[in-house]
Amino acid sequence: GTSVLSELKALMGTARMVEASDEAVDVDVTRVGELYETLGAHMPRGPPRPESDAVDDLRASWRRLRVHAEARSAEMAAMETSLRALLMGALRAFTVELRALASEWETAGPLSSVISNE
């Protein structure tokens, strides 16, 4: 029902966001990693360990997010055919029901009998 559609919409939005920002974030994460590698090579004791760990965590988190987004996109693509068929069936049924209602309205609705002008 509605919750499935809202979840699907949220998934699609997240997938689009990841896809749209993928390259830019990839460049930023790589740049930060390179900067910390340069700091490590040129600082006497290197950058503080918690900061280096945070950079490593950032890289790993971004990779996990990309893998997760790609998996969800694949799931949505697989669902698309069945959802489209379901929607088309519902639309056909609605069209049949609407035509029956229109026909009934024409034959038995309030304007079906001739009203005298007396």
Beta strands, then each sheet from edge to edge (+ up, - down):
end
